Amino acid sequence: MKHNYILLLLPAILWSCSGKPLNVKIVGSDASQLMIVDEAKVSDTRDIRLSDIASDFRVVRFDNREEALFRPGMLSFSDNYIIAGKEPVKLFDRDGRYICDVGAIGNGPGEYPIGAYDVLIDEEGGQIYVAGFNNKINSYDLQGNFTGEAKIGRKLNKGKLFKNADATISTVQLCFSEQDDNQFVAATFPTSMNDTDTVSYVFSPYLVANLVDDTGATVGFNNEIFSYRCTDTPTFHTTFNDTLYNYNAEANRLEAVYTLDMDIERKDGAFFVYYDLPHHMLTYIVGGANKGKIMVDKSTREAWRVGKCINDFFFNLDGWGWSMHDGYVYGIYEPLELKSRLEDAIADGKIGSEHHEAVERFMTTLHLIDNNVMIVAKLRS
């Protein structure tokens, strides 16, 4: 049976925890809280070391066989597997050994057009779920064999996937005002489903964008929907809405959980990228005159601006961005790109002289014909 819900608004009661900094406030009750960070009042600046938030650092060199090659991009992880590539999706073990392709580009059974937008590894259930640019989500076993498709009954616009505690799968997507037959933001379905009557949908007017602008140009897909699955909570946000939401699949409800409150002049056209981490909320302010990063400790509700990001596992490297997905922090590079970046880091003083000899030895292992190299650590939970 299909269900549709509108976002339940939190009570309009604003309070600040006793003894906590005034730059972080809470709306709501203990059962449903929205954390609001006042950007203008965040004055403290601290450096972050990768070891502060992660452990089990490794360098992974992906299999060099021709069938294992892929272009660097967003990766998906489980304890023992890595998904890389989109055209097609490729499955590796945690050490980078190639296992198989997962599906293929196309419109037939087990195929996905254009490429994969999101991939979810359900290692416990022995399944891989691939959301493509269409109205189906394909499933495969851990040997890459096609096991079925979940027809959610509606078009999926840049869908992101989650596994729920009850073994159902949820998806969130971009919702466009012009698509009258596709008015949903999130949906949940059983993994064994073969009937769209078992799908539960949820809609929110706050998470609807225009597909076409006033000139008739298609602009809706210029927006993005972000979700990094770094906690057990299925949180997501979009480029056109400054709030991070939790999709409560059990209640089939969207819940606002976090936002950065930034003055429109200071925002200066920027957008936010939120990382919901096990112990912190990390905000990237992308673009504008006041770009940067703000981190919040979830337990103490302290907020500060991030100064240097130092990889103290990897030559104390300063200044490289970190990608995060499925509970891992990583960077993925073509070998010569990584070598060039390390040479530039030495030249720019981003790597101390005490590490130069070790860096030079490491660079001799990077070769043009090799597959990609990943530096990765597991977020502390």
PAKOL-499885 format. One record per atom (N, C-alpha, C): residue in one letter; x, y, z. Coordinates in steps of 0.05 Angstrom, whole numbers, padded with zeros to 5 digits, always signed. Each point is the difference from the previous one (the first is absolute). Layout:
residues N
AXYZ/...
This chain:
residues 381
M+00017-00024+00000/M-00017+00024+00000/M+00018+00025+00000/K-00007+00019-00016/K+00016+00025-00002/K-00009+00020+00021/H+00020+00014+00011/H-00005+00020+00020/H+00014+00025-00007/N-00012+00023+00004/N+00012+00026-00005/N-00002+00017+00025/Y+00023+00012+00008/Y+00001+00017+00024/Y+00012+00027-00008/I-00008+00021+00014/I+00013+00026-00002/I+00019+00002+00023/L+00022+00015-00003/L+00020+00004+00021/L-00014+00010+00025/L+00005-00012+00023/L-00011+00009+00025/L+00019+00022+00011/L-00011+00024+00004/L+00017+00022+00009/L+00005-00003+00030/L+00025+00007+00008/L+00007-00002+00028/L-00012+00024+00015/P-00004-00003+00026/P-00011+00022+00016/P+00019+00024-00001/A-00012+00023-00002/A+00016+00025-00003/A+00009+00010+00027/I+00016-00017+00014/I+00011+00007+00026/I+00030-00001-00003/L+00013+00023+00004/L+00029+00001-00003/L+00013+00003+00027/W+00019-00018+00005/W+00014+00002+00026/W+00029-00008-00004/S+00016+00009+00019/S+00028-00007-00001/S+00006-00016+00025/C+00016-00021-00003/C+00006-00018+00022/C+00015+00016+00022/S-00007-00006+00024/S+00013+00013+00023/S+00030-00004-00001/G+00016+00022+00001/G+00028-00003+00000/G+00013-00004-00027/K-00016-00002-00021/K+00011-00006-00027/K+00004+00026-00015/P+00018+00000-00020/P+00005+00025-00015/P-00025+00010-00014/L-00002+00026-00002/L-00024+00012-00012/L-00002-00002-00030/N+00021-00010-00013/N-00001-00002-00029/N-00014-00025-00010/V-00009-00018+00018/V-00015-00024-00007/V-00026+00000+00016/K-00022-00002-00013/K-00026-00001+00014/K-00016-00024-00010/I-00021-00005+00015/I-00017-00024-00006/I-00029+00009-00002/V-00014-00011-00020/V-00029+00003-00003/V-00012-00027+00004/G-00021-00002+00016/G-00015-00025+00003/G+00003-00014+00026/S-00006-00025+00001/S+00001-00016+00025/S+00022-00021-00002/D+00004-00015+00021/D+00021-00020+00000/D-00005-00021-00022/A-00025-00005-00007/A-00007-00020-00020/A+00006+00009-00028/S-00001+00026-00005/S+00003+00011-00027/S+00013+00027+00002/Q+00026+00002-00005/Q+00014+00025+00004/Q+00012+00010-00026/L-00001+00026-00003/L+00014+00014-00022/L+00023+00016+00012/M+00024-00005-00008/M+00024+00015+00010/M+00005+00023-00020/I+00001+00024+00011/I+00005+00024-00017/I+00026+00013+00009/V+00018+00003-00019/V+00026+00013+00005/V-00001+00028-00012/D+00005+00020+00017/D+00001+00028-00008/D+00028+00006-00011/E+00003+00001-00026/E+00027+00002-00012/E+00014+00025+00009/A-00014+00022+00004/A+00012+00026+00007/A+00013-00001+00028/K-00010-00019+00017/K+00010-00001+00027/K+00021-00022+00004/V+00008-00013-00021/V+00021-00021+00002/V+00027+00014-00004/S+00014+00004+00022/S+00025+00016-00001/S+00025-00016+00005/D-00002-00023+00014/D+00023-00016+00005/D+00009-00015-00025/T+00026-00004-00003/T+00011-00015-00023/T+00019-00021+00011/R-00004-00025-00011/R+00017-00022+00009/R+00009-00016-00025/D+00024-00011+00002/D+00008-00019-00021/D-00012-00028+00006/I-00003-00015-00022/I-00009-00028+00003/I+00022-00019-00010/R+00006-00019+00017/R+00017-00022-00009/R-00018-00024-00007/L+00008-00014-00021/L-00017-00023-00009/L-00003-00020+00023/S+00021-00003+00017/S-00002-00019+00022/S-00020+00008+00021/D-00009+00026+00000/D-00021+00009+00018/D-00027-00013-00006/I-00004-00007-00025/I-00027-00010-00008/I+00001-00028-00013/A+00025-00010-00005/A+00001-00025-00015/A+00024-00017+00010/S+00000-00025-00008/S+00022-00019+00007/S+00003-00020-00023/D+00017-00020+00004/D+00003-00021-00020/D+00007+00011-00027/F+00020+00017-00002/F+00008+00013-00025/F+00015-00021-00017/R-00006+00000-00026/R+00012-00018-00020/R+00004+00014-00026/V+00019-00009-00015/V+00003+00007-00029/V-00008-00024-00016/V-00020+00003-00017/V-00011-00021-00016/V+00007+00005-00029/R+00014-00020-00012/R+00007+00002-00029/R-00019-00019-00015/F-00016+00011-00017/F-00020-00017-00014/F+00013-00017-00021/D-00012-00023-00004/D+00008-00021-00019/D+00007+00013-00027/N+00022-00008-00012/N+00009+00012-00025/N-00010-00014-00025/R-00016-00022+00003/R-00010-00013-00024/R-00018+00020-00016/E-00001-00003-00026/E-00015+00018-00017/E-00029+00002+00008/E-00013-00023+00007/E-00028+00001+00007/E-00005+00013+00027/A+00021+00006+00015/A-00003+00012+00026/A+00002+00030-00001/L+00009+00012-00022/L+00005+00028-00002/L-00026+00017+00002/F+00002+00023+00013/F-00024+00017+00003/F+00010+00029+00004/R-00019+00018-00005/R+00006+00028+00004/R-00005+00008+00029/P+00017+00015+00013/P-00005+00008+00028/P-00026+00015+00003/G-00013-00005+00023/G-00026+00013+00006/G-00009-00009+00028/M-00026+00003+00005/M-00012-00008+00025/M+00002-00030+00003/L+00008-00009+00023/L+00002-00029+00006/L-00021-00008+00021/S-00007-00025+00000/S-00017-00012+00021/S+00015-00022+00014/F-00006-00003+00026/F+00016-00018+00017/F-00018-00018+00017/S+00011-00023+00006/S-00010-00016+00023/S+00025-00010+00014/D-00002-00017+00020/D+00023-00009+00015/D+00021-00014-00018/N-00010-00015-00020/N+00018-00017-00016/N+00000+00006-00030/Y-00016+00020-00008/Y-00003+00005-00029/Y+00002+00030-00005/I+00008+00006-00025/I+00000+00027-00010/I-00013+00000-00028/I-00017+00019-00004/I-00012+00005-00027/I+00013+00025-00012/A+00008-00002-00025/A+00012+00022-00014/A-00011+00001-00028/G+00001+00023-00013/G-00009+00003-00027/G-00030+00002-00002/K-00009+00010-00023/K-00029+00003-00006/K-00007-00012-00027/E+00019-00004-00017/E-00006-00007-00028/E+00017-00023-00010/P-00002-00024+00010/P-00020-00009+00020/P+00012+00001+00029/V-00017-00008+00019/V+00008-00003+00028/V+00020-00024+00002/K+00021+00003+00016/K+00019-00021+00004/K+00003-00006+00029/L+00002-00026+00006/L+00002-00010+00028/L+00028-00009+00006/F+00012+00009+00022/F+00026-00008+00009/F-00002-00009+00029/D+00020-00016+00009/D+00002-00006+00028/D+00013+00024+00014/R+00002-00001+00027/R+00010+00023+00015/R+00029+00007-00007/D+00015-00019-00011/D+00028+00005-00007/D+00003+00008-00029/G-00022+00004-00015/G+00001+00010-00027/G+00002-00021-00021/R-00004-00026+00007/R+00000-00021-00020/R-00027-00001-00014/Y+00002+00000-00026/Y-00024+00001-00017/Y-00016-00027+00003/I-00026+00003+00003/I-00017-00024+00002/I-00017-00003-00025/C-00014+00022-00008/C-00018-00002-00024/C-00012+00027-00006/D-00011+00002-00024/D-00018+00022-00006/D-00027-00006+00011/V-00014+00021+00008/V-00027-00003+00011/V-00019+00013-00020/G-00015-00016-00016/G-00017+00011-00020/G+00015+00012-00023/A-00015+00014-00017/A+00012+00012-00024/A-00017+00024-00009/I+00011+00016-00017/I-00015+00023-00011/I-00020-00011-00021/G-00025+00010+00002/G-00020-00009-00019/G-00028+00003+00012/N-00020-00011-00014/N-00028+00002+00009/N-00013-00027+00005/G+00016-00021-00002/G-00011-00027+00004/G+00001-00009+00029/P-00009-00024+00005/P+00001-00011+00027/P+00028+00000+00012/G+00003+00010+00024/G+00026+00001+00012/G+00018+00023-00009/E-00011+00017-00017/E+00016+00023-00011/E-00011+00026+00010/Y+00016+00021-00002/Y-00008+00027+00008/Y+00009+00020-00021/P-00017+00018-00009/P+00007+00019-00020/P+00019+00022+00010/I+00018+00009-00016/I+00019+00022+00005/I+00021-00009+00020/G-00009-00009+00024/G+00019-00008+00021/G-00015-00001+00026/A+00015-00008+00021/A-00012-00002+00027/A+00003+00027+00014/Y-00022+00009+00013/Y+00002+00024+00016/Y+00007-00006+00029/D-00009-00023+00011/D+00007-00008+00027/D+00001-00030+00001/V+00017-00010+00017/V+00003-00029+00004/V+00001-00006+00030/L-00016-00019+00009/L-00001-00008+00028/L+00009-00029+00002/I+00020-00006+00017/I+00009-00027+00005/I-00013-00010+00025/D-00017-00021-00002/D-00012-00013+00023/D+00015-00026+00004/E+00024+00002+00013/E+00017-00024+00003/E-00014-00021+00016/E-00014+00008+00022/E-00014-00020+00016/E-00021-00015-00015/G-00015+00014-00017/G-00021-00012-00016/G+00010-00012-00026/G+00026+00004-00006/G+00011-00012-00024/G-00009+00013-00026/Q-00007+00026+00001/Q-00011+00014-00023/Q+00014+00026-00005/I+00000+00009-00025/I+00008+00026-00008/I-00023+00013-00015/Y-00007+00025+00008/Y-00022+00014-00013/Y+00011+00024-00015/V-00009+00002-00025/V+00010+00021-00018/V-00023+00018-00009/A+00001+00025+00006/A-00020+00019-00009/A+00010+00014-00025/G-00013-00003-00022/G+00008+00013-00025/G-00018+00024-00005/F+00001+00010-00024/F-00016+00024-00008/F-00026-00010-00013/N-00016-00015+00016/N-00026-00009-00011/N-00018-00007+00024/N-00021-00015-00004/N-00019-00005+00021/N+00004-00028+00013/K+00024-00011-00002/K+00004-00026+00013/K+00027+00000+00015/I+00001-00017+00019/I+00024-00005+00016/I+00007-00029-00004/N+00023-00006-00012/N+00009-00027-00005/N+00014-00012+00025/S-00003-00026+00003/S+00014-00014+00022/S+00017-00022-00012/Y+00023-00005+00012/Y+00019-00020-00009/Y+00012-00014+00025/D+00010-00025-00004/D+00013-00013+00022/D+00030+00009+00001/L+00015-00010+00018/L+00028+00009+00004/L+00019-00012-00020/Q-00011-00015-00020/Q+00016-00009-00023/Q-00009+00014-00025/G-00017+00021+00004/G-00008+00017-00023/G-00023-00011-00016/N-00013-00022+00009/N-00023-00011-00015/N-00025+00016+00006/F-00015+00006-00021/F-00025+00015+00003/F-00020-00017+00014/T-00012+00011+00021/T-00020-00015+00017/T-00028+00012-00001/G-00003+00024-00012/G-00027+00011-00002/G+00000+00030-00001/E-00023+00011-00003/E-00002+00029+00000/E-00025+00009+00017/A+00004+00022+00013/A-00022+00012+00016/A-00013+00022-00017/K-00024-00004-00009/K-00013+00020-00016/K-00016+00018+00019/I+00010+00023+00006/I-00013+00018+00019/I-00024+00014-00012/G-00005-00004-00025/G-00025+00010-00012/G+00001+00029-00009/R+00022+00013+00005/R+00003+00028-00008/R+00028+00005-00009/K+00004+00022-00014/K+00027+00007-00010/K+00018+00007+00024/L+00025-00008-00002/L+00019+00006+00022/L+00021+00020-00010/N+00000+00024+00012/N+00018+00021-00007/N+00024+00001+00018/K+00022-00010-00009/K+00025+00001+00016/K-00005-00014+00028/G-00010-00024+00000/G-00008-00013+00024/G+00024-00009+00017/K-00003+00003+00027/K+00020-00009+00019/K-00013-00023+00016/L+00016-00019+00009/L-00011-00025+00012/L+00009-00003+00029/F-00017-00013+00016/F+00006-00007+00028/F-00012-00028+00005/K+00014-00015+00018/K-00012-00024+00011/K-00010+00006+00028/N-00025-00009+00006/N-00012+00005+00026/N+00004-00025+00018/A-00005+00005+00026/A+00004-00021+00020/A-00018-00024-00005/D-00023+00004-00012/D-00019-00022-00006/D+00005-00013-00027/A+00023+00005-00012/A+00009-00011-00025/A-00014+00011-00024/T-00017+00020+00003/T-00011+00014-00023/T+00021+00020-00011/I-00005+00009-00024/I+00018+00020-00013/I-00016+00026-00004/S+00014+00022+00005/S-00012+00026-00004/S+00015+00015-00022/T-00014+00018-00013/T+00014+00018-00019/T-00010+00028+00004/V+00017+00020-00005/V-00008+00028-00001/V+00008+00011-00027/Q-00014+00021-00009/Q+00005+00009-00028/Q-00006+00030-00001/L+00008+00012-00023/L-00008+00027-00007/L-00029+00000-00009/C-00016+00017+00011/C-00029+00002-00007/C-00004+00026-00015/F-00013-00001-00023/F-00005+00023-00017/F-00029+00007-00001/S-00006+00026+00001/S-00028+00009+00001/S-00015-00007-00025/E+00013-00002-00023/E-00014-00005-00026/E-00008-00030-00003/Q+00012-00018+00015/Q-00005-00028-00003/Q-00024-00008+00019/D-00024+00005-00010/D-00024-00005+00017/D-00003-00029+00009/D+00010-00019-00017/D-00003-00028+00007/D+00024-00011+00015/N+00017+00018+00010/N+00025-00008+00013/N+00005+00016+00025/Q-00021+00007+00014/Q+00003+00018+00023/Q+00006-00016+00025/F+00026-00007+00002/F+00009-00012+00025/F+00030+00007+00004/V+00008+00002+00025/V+00028+00005+00007/V+00014-00025+00008/A-00015-00018+00014/A+00012-00025+00010/A-00020-00022-00002/A+00011-00025-00001/A-00017-00023-00003/A+00014-00024+00013/T-00016-00019+00010/T+00010-00024+00013/T-00014-00024-00012/F+00016-00022-00005/F-00011-00024-00012/F+00015-00024+00011/P-00014-00024+00001/P+00014-00024+00009/P+00019-00010-00021/T+00021-00013+00008/T+00021-00010-00019/T-00011-00022-00018/S-00021-00014+00009/S-00011-00021-00016/S-00023+00009-00018/M-00005+00026-00001/M-00024+00010-00013/M-00001-00005-00030/N-00024-00005-00009/N-00005-00002-00029/N-00027+00014-00007/D-00009+00017+00019/D-00026+00013-00003/D+00002+00028+00011/T-00005+00020-00017/T+00002+00028+00009/T-00020+00007+00022/D-00021-00016+00004/D-00019+00006+00021/D+00012-00001+00028/T+00024-00012+00003/T+00013-00002+00026/T+00019+00023+00005/V+00001+00019-00018/V+00018+00023+00004/V-00014+00022+00017/S+00015+00011+00019/S-00009+00022+00016/S+00015+00025-00009/Y-00015+00021-00006/Y+00012+00025-00010/Y-00004+00022+00021/V+00017+00020-00001/V-00003+00024+00017/V+00008+00025-00016/F-00015+00021+00004/F+00003+00025-00015/F+00004+00023+00019/S+00015+00020-00008/S+00002+00025+00015/S+00002+00024-00020/P-00017+00020+00004/P+00002+00023-00018/P+00025+00016+00003/Y+00015-00004+00022/Y+00025+00015+00004/Y+00023-00012-00016/L-00004-00023-00012/L+00021-00014-00015/L-00008-00005-00029/V-00012+00021-00011/V-00009-00001-00028/V+00015+00022-00016/A+00011-00007-00022/A+00014+00020-00017/A-00014+00002-00027/N+00006+00020-00015/N-00010+00003-00028/N+00018-00015-00019/L-00012-00015-00017/L+00015-00014-00021/L+00007+00019-00023/V-00017+00019-00006/V+00003+00019-00022/V+00000+00028+00011/D+00018+00017-00010/D+00000+00028+00009/D-00018+00017-00017/D-00001+00027+00005/D-00018+00018-00014/D+00005+00002-00030/T+00024-00008-00009/T+00007+00002-00028/T-00007-00026-00015/G-00009-00020+00015/G-00006-00026-00012/G+00024-00020+00001/A+00022+00009+00011/A+00024-00018+00002/A-00003-00020+00022/T+00009-00024-00005/T-00001-00021+00021/T+00023+00003+00018/V-00006+00008+00025/V+00022+00006+00019/V-00002-00017+00026/G-00021-00015+00003/G-00004-00014+00025/G+00022-00020+00007/F+00012-00012-00021/F+00021-00020+00006/F+00026+00013+00005/N+00002+00027+00000/N+00023+00014+00009/N+00002-00002+00031/N-00022-00006+00013/N+00000-00004+00029/N+00011-00027+00006/E+00009-00004+00025/E+00010-00025+00009/E-00015-00008+00026/I-00001-00026+00005/I-00009-00011+00025/I+00024-00014+00013/F+00006+00006+00024/F+00024-00010+00014/F-00009-00019+00022/S+00014-00023+00002/S-00004-00018+00023/S+00025-00018+00001/Y+00012-00002+00024/Y+00026-00013+00001/Y+00000-00025+00018/R-00023-00007+00013/R-00003-00025+00014/R+00023-00005+00020/C+00008+00021+00015/C+00022-00004+00019/C-00010-00006+00028/T-00026+00000+00004/T-00012-00009+00026/T-00023-00019-00007/D-00013-00010+00021/D-00023-00018-00004/D-00025+00016-00008/T+00001+00026+00002/T-00023+00017-00006/T+00001+00008-00029/P-00022-00005-00015/P-00001+00007-00029/P-00005+00029-00005/T+00021+00016+00002/T-00002+00029-00003/T+00008+00008-00029/F-00012+00022-00009/F+00005+00010-00027/F-00006+00030-00001/H+00010+00013-00021/H-00008+00028-00005/H+00004+00006-00029/T-00009+00023-00009/T+00002+00008-00028/T+00014+00027-00002/T+00008+00007-00024/T+00014+00026-00004/T-00020+00023+00002/F-00026-00004-00003/F-00019+00022+00001/F-00014+00003+00027/N+00008-00016+00020/N-00012+00002+00027/N+00023-00003+00020/D+00001+00018+00019/D+00023+00001+00018/D-00003-00017+00024/T-00019-00019+00001/T-00005-00017+00023/T+00006-00029-00006/L+00013-00013+00020/L+00005-00029-00002/L-00025-00014+00012/Y-00010-00020-00014/Y-00024-00015+00008/Y+00007-00029+00006/N-00014-00011+00019/N+00000-00029+00005/N-00026-00012-00012/Y+00003-00021-00016/Y-00024-00014-00009/Y-00005-00023+00020/N-00020+00004+00017/N-00009-00020+00019/N-00018-00019-00015/A+00012-00022-00009/A-00015-00019-00017/A-00022-00014+00016/E+00006-00006+00025/E-00020-00014+00016/E-00026+00016+00003/A+00002+00026+00004/A-00023+00017+00002/A-00007+00012-00027/N+00016-00005-00020/N-00003+00012-00027/N-00003+00031+00002/R+00020+00012+00012/R-00001+00028+00006/R+00028+00013-00004/L+00000+00024-00010/L+00025+00016-00002/L+00003+00017+00025/E+00024+00001+00011/E+00005+00015+00024/E+00024+00018-00004/A-00003+00026+00004/A+00023+00018-00002/A+00018-00004+00024/V+00026-00003-00005/V+00018-00006+00022/V+00023+00020+00003/Y+00007+00015-00021/Y+00024+00017+00002/Y-00002+00022-00021/T+00009+00024+00007/T+00003+00021-00020/T+00021+00020+00009/L+00013+00013-00020/L+00018+00022+00005/L-00015+00025-00007/D-00003+00018+00020/D-00014+00026-00004/D+00021+00021-00007/M+00000+00008-00025/M+00020+00019-00010/M-00013+00024-00013/D+00008+00024+00007/D-00011+00024-00011/D+00002+00000-00030/I-00021+00009-00014/I+00000-00002-00029/I+00023+00015-00013/E+00008+00023+00011/E+00023+00014-00011/E+00026-00015+00004/R+00003-00012+00023/R+00024-00015+00006/R+00000-00026-00017/K-00023-00011-00005/K-00002-00024-00016/K+00010+00005-00028/D-00007+00022-00012/D+00012+00009-00025/D-00002-00021-00022/G-00024-00013-00002/G-00004-00019-00022/G+00011-00028+00006/A+00011-00005+00024/A+00011-00026+00006/A-00022-00021+00005/F+00007-00025-00002/F-00018-00021+00010/F+00015-00018+00020/F-00015-00016+00015/F+00012-00016+00021/F+00001-00029-00007/V+00021-00013+00009/V+00001-00030-00001/V+00004-00009+00029/Y-00019-00017+00009/Y+00000-00009+00027/Y+00009-00029+00002/Y+00019-00006+00018/Y+00009-00027+00006/Y-00010-00007+00028/D-00019-00019+00002/D-00009-00009+00026/D+00018-00023+00008/L+00018+00006+00019/L+00021-00019+00008/L-00008-00013+00027/P+00013-00021+00008/P-00008-00013+00026/P+00000+00019+00024/H+00019+00018+00002/H+00002+00017+00024/H-00002+00030-00007/H-00001+00007-00025/H+00001+00028-00008/H-00019+00005-00024/M-00007+00025-00003/M-00012+00010-00025/M+00022+00018-00013/L+00005-00005-00025/L+00020+00015-00015/L-00013+00014-00023/T+00002+00026-00002/T-00012+00016-00021/T+00022+00011-00018/Y-00002-00004-00026/Y+00016+00013-00020/Y-00016+00023-00011/I+00010+00024+00002/I-00012+00024-00013/I+00014+00002-00027/V-00014-00006-00021/V+00012-00002-00026/V-00006+00025-00017/G+00021+00014-00008/G-00004+00025-00016/G-00004+00024+00018/G-00002+00023-00012/G-00004+00025+00014/G+00025+00010+00013/A-00002+00024+00012/A+00023+00013+00012/A+00008-00011+00027/N-00018-00016+00012/N+00005-00010+00027/N+00000-00030+00001/K+00010-00012-00021/K+00001-00030-00001/K+00018-00010+00022/G-00005-00025+00007/G+00016-00012+00021/G-00014-00024+00012/K+00008-00009+00024/K-00012-00023+00012/K-00007+00006+00029/I-00022-00010+00010/I-00008+00002+00027/I-00007-00027+00011/M+00011-00006+00024/M-00004-00026+00012/M-00015+00004+00027/V-00018-00019+00006/V-00015+00001+00025/V+00003-00027+00014/D+00007+00000+00026/D+00000-00024+00016/D-00028-00006+00008/K-00010-00023-00007/K-00028-00007+00006/K-00006-00002+00030/S+00019-00009+00015/S-00006-00004+00029/S+00003+00026+00016/T+00021+00016-00006/T+00003+00025+00015/T-00014+00024-00013/R-00007-00003-00025/R-00013+00021-00016/R+00018+00025-00002/E+00026-00005-00001/E+00019+00022-00006/E+00004+00001-00030/A+00002+00024-00011/A+00005+00004-00028/A+00026+00016-00004/W+00015-00007-00021/W+00024+00015-00006/W+00006-00001-00030/R+00015+00020-00009/R+00009+00000-00028/R+00025-00018-00002/V+00001-00014-00022/V+00022-00019-00005/V+00023+00015-00013/G+00023-00001+00012/G+00024+00012-00012/G+00013-00019-00019/K+00022-00013+00008/K+00013-00019-00017/K-00013-00028+00003/C+00000-00015-00022/C-00008-00028+00000/C+00025-00016-00005/I+00010-00013+00021/I+00026-00013-00001/I-00003-00030+00000/N+00011-00013-00020/N+00000-00029-00001/N+00025-00010+00014/D-00002-00004+00027/D+00023-00008+00016/D+00007-00030-00004/F-00016-00014-00016/F+00008-00027-00008/F+00018-00001-00025/F-00001+00022-00015/F+00012+00000-00026/F+00018+00025-00003/F+00024-00001+00012/F+00020+00021-00002/F-00009+00026+00011/N-00019+00000+00019/N-00011+00025+00011/N-00008+00020-00022/L-00012-00011-00021/L-00008+00016-00023/L-00021+00020+00008/D+00003+00024-00009/D-00018+00022+00008/D-00014+00011-00026/G-00026+00004+00002/G-00014+00015-00021/G-00015-00016-00021/W+00002-00027+00001/W-00015-00016-00019/W-00028-00005+00010/G-00020+00001-00017/G-00027-00005+00008/G-00004-00030+00006/W-00020-00006+00016/W-00007-00027+00007/W-00029-00006-00010/S-00003-00022-00014/S-00026-00010-00007/S-00009-00020+00022/M-00026-00002+00005/M-00010-00018+00021/M-00025-00014-00011/H-00001-00027+00005/H-00023-00015-00009/H+00000-00027+00015/D-00023-00009+00008/D-00004-00026+00012/D+00018-00004+00024/G+00006+00021+00015/G+00017-00003+00024/G+00030+00001-00005/Y+00008+00007-00024/Y+00028+00002-00007/Y+00008+00028-00010/V+00025+00007+00006/V+00012+00025-00010/V+00021-00008-00021/Y-00001+00012-00024/Y+00018-00010-00021/Y+00007+00022-00020/G+00021-00006-00014/G+00007+00015-00025/G+00007-00020-00021/I-00009+00004-00024/I+00005-00019-00022/I+00014+00015-00023/Y+00023-00011-00010/Y+00016+00015-00019/Y+00011-00019-00021/E+00003+00011-00025/E+00017-00014-00019/E+00029+00003+00009/P+00016-00020-00006/P+00028-00001+00012/P+00016+00025-00006/L+00000+00009-00025/L+00016+00024-00006/L-00012+00025+00011/E-00026+00001+00003/E-00013+00023+00013/E+00009+00001+00029/L+00001-00023+00014/L+00008-00001+00028/L+00030+00008+00002/K+00016-00010-00018/K+00028+00008+00000/K+00004+00030-00004/S-00015+00011-00018/S+00003+00029-00006/S-00010+00016+00024/R-00021-00009+00013/R-00010+00015+00023/R+00020-00001+00024/L+00013-00023+00003/L+00020-00002+00021/L+00024+00017-00005/E+00009+00002-00026/E+00022+00017-00007/E-00008+00029+00005/D-00024+00008-00007/D-00009+00027+00006/D-00002+00006+00030/A-00008-00020+00015/A-00002+00004+00029/A+00027+00004+00013/I+00020-00014-00010/I+00027+00005+00010/I+00010+00028-00008/A-00005+00007-00025/A+00009+00027-00010/A-00014+00023+00015/D-00025-00005+00008/D-00016+00021+00014/D+00003-00001+00030/G+00017-00018+00010/G+00004-00001+00029/G-00023-00014+00015/K-00017-00015-00014/K-00022-00013+00013/K+00008-00026+00013/I+00024-00010-00007/I+00012-00023+00013/I+00027+00007+00012/G+00003-00005+00025/G+00025+00007+00014/G+00024-00015-00011/S+00024+00013+00004/S+00024-00012-00011/S+00007-00027+00012/E-00010-00005+00025/E+00006-00026+00012/E-00014-00023-00014/H-00020+00006-00017/H-00014-00021-00015/H+00009-00002-00029/H+00017+00017-00009/H+00007+00001-00029/H+00011-00026-00010/E+00018-00013+00015/E+00012-00025-00009/E-00021-00022-00003/A-00019-00002+00020/A-00021-00020-00002/A-00019+00006-00023/V-00005+00025-00005/V-00018+00007-00023/V+00013-00007-00026/E+00026+00005-00003/E+00015-00007-00024/E-00001-00030-00005/R+00003-00016+00021/R-00001-00029-00003/R-00028-00008-00009/F-00021+00012+00012/F-00027-00007-00007/F-00006+00007-00029/M+00010+00023-00010/M-00005+00008-00027/M+00012-00018-00021/T+00022-00014+00008/T+00012-00019-00019/T-00018-00024-00005/T-00021-00004+00016/T-00018-00023-00004/T-00024+00007-00017/L-00002+00026-00009/L-00022+00009-00016/L+00007+00000-00029/H-00015-00015-00016/H+00007-00004-00028/H-00024+00007-00018/L+00007+00010-00024/L-00020+00009-00019/L-00021-00021-00007/I+00009-00025-00004/I-00018-00021-00010/I-00017-00013+00023/D+00004+00008+00024/D-00014-00012+00022/D-00028+00011+00003/N-00017-00016+00014/N-00027+00009+00006/N+00001+00021+00023/N-00023+00009+00009/N-00001+00022+00019/N+00010-00009+00028/V+00008+00020+00015/V+00011-00004+00027/V-00019+00015+00020/M-00007-00013+00022/M-00017+00012+00019/M+00014+00001+00027/I-00002+00023+00013/I+00007+00002+00028/I-00026+00001+00016/V-00003-00016+00021/V-00026-00004+00013/V+00004-00006+00029/A-00019+00009+00016/A-00001-00005+00029/A-00030-00004+00008/K-00004-00015+00021/K-00028-00005+00009/K-00007+00020+00022/L-00023+00013-00003/L-00010+00019+00019/L-00003-00014+00027/R+00007+00014+00022/R-00003-00011+00026/R-00030+00000+00008/S-00010-00023+00008/S-00029-00001+00007/S-00004-00002+00030/
